[in-house]
Amino acid sequence: MVNYVVIVVCRICPSMRLKNRLLRAIGVTVGDGAAWGLESTPDVFWPDLITVGDHAIIGYDATLLCHEFLQDEYRTGEVHVGERAMVGAGAVVLPGVEVGAEAQVAANSLVTEDVPPGATVAGVPAEVVDEEDGD
């Protein structure tokens, strides 16, 4: 119940500093300068499985899930959002996914697999649409 109340407050809180402090208090690992958009939602049941790197952006109404309840089972997994990565508005990141450093997730995408560093993914399910060539 405490996690839920903290997350509801964070979803509407305009202060990034307070939002990050509250999320850290329930176990989310939040890097320096990380930004959470209005209505963004970390996993309520396992917030301690979420890591958001320095200067990463979690967009408006984005959701980071660390659990899935299925018909015959449930699974959990860590979610990592790398440094300077961006998760767009309305995107959903599923359990066990790593969004690499400086990667971008397009708005309203469903991320089911790891996103390579520097890549841009989009769609349902999200697929790589652009990849940094490293030159």
N, C-alpha and C positions, 0 to 999 in steps of 0.2 A: 504494500500500500504506500509506503514511503517513497519508493521509486516512482510510482505513478504520480503522486502529488508533485514531486520535484520536476518530473518531465512535463507535466501540464503547465507548471509555472514557467519552465524554460521555453516552452513553445510560444508563449506570449510575451516573454521578457525582452524588452528592447536593449538592455545592457549586455553587451558581449562579455564584459568582465564578470558580471554576476552570473550569467548563464554558464560560462566556463567553470567558475568556482562551484556552482551547484552540481554540475555534471561530474566534476571530479569527486565531489562528496559522495556520490552514489557509485563510484568505481570506474567511470569512463576515464580513459587516459587521453587527456586533451593537451596538445602541443601549444607552444607559445604562438599567439596571434591567430589561432584557429577561429573561424567564424561560422556560426550556426544561423541559418536563415530562420525567419519567423515561421512557426508551425513545423519546423524540422523535428524528427522524432528518433531518438536512439531506442534500442530495445529495452522494454520495460522490465523483463524478467532477468536478463543477463547483461546489464550495462557494463559490467567489468570485463566483458569480452570485446569491447570496442576500443580501438586506438585510432585517434585522429592526429596526424602529424602537424608539425609547425606550419603555420600559414595556410593550412588547408581550408577549403570552403565547402560547407554542407548547405546546399541551396534550400530555398523556400519549399516547405512541405516534403522534403526528402526524408526517406526512412532507412535506417540502418538496422537490419534484423539479425539477431544472433540465434534465432530458433525458428523451427518450422514444426507445426503439429500436423501430422499426416494421419490417414485412416488407421494404420496399424503400428505406427511408430512416431517418434519425434526425434529431431536431431538438433544439435547445437554446433556452433562454430564461431571462431573469432572473426571479426571484421576489422581490417586495417585500411585506413585511408592515408596514403603517403604524404610526405611534405609537399606543399604547394599543389596538391591535387584538388580537383573540383568535382563535386557531385551536384548535378544540376537539379533544378526545381522539379519536384514530384517524382524524382527517381527513387527506385527501391533497390537496395543492395542486400542480397541474401546471405545467409550464414556461410562462413568459411571463405569469403571472398576478400582478396587483397586488391585495392586500387593503388597502383604504383605511383611513385613520386611523379609529380607534374602531369599526371594523367587527367583526362577530362571525361566525365560521364554526361551525356546529353540529357536534357530535360525529359522527364517521363519515361526513361529507360528502365529496364529490369535487368539488373546485373547478376548473372548466375555463375559466372566464371571470373577468375583473376583478370585484371586489366594491366597490361604491361606498362612499365614506366614510360611516360611521355605520349602514350597512345590516347586517341579519342575513340570512345565507343558510343553507339546509339542503337536504339531499337528495343524490341521485345521478342526474344531475348536480345540483350545488347551484343553487338558485334563490332569489331574494330573497323572504323571507317577511315582512320588516318593514323599513321604511326611515325613518330619522330625517327629519322634515319641515323641520328647520332653523329652526323658530319659537322 
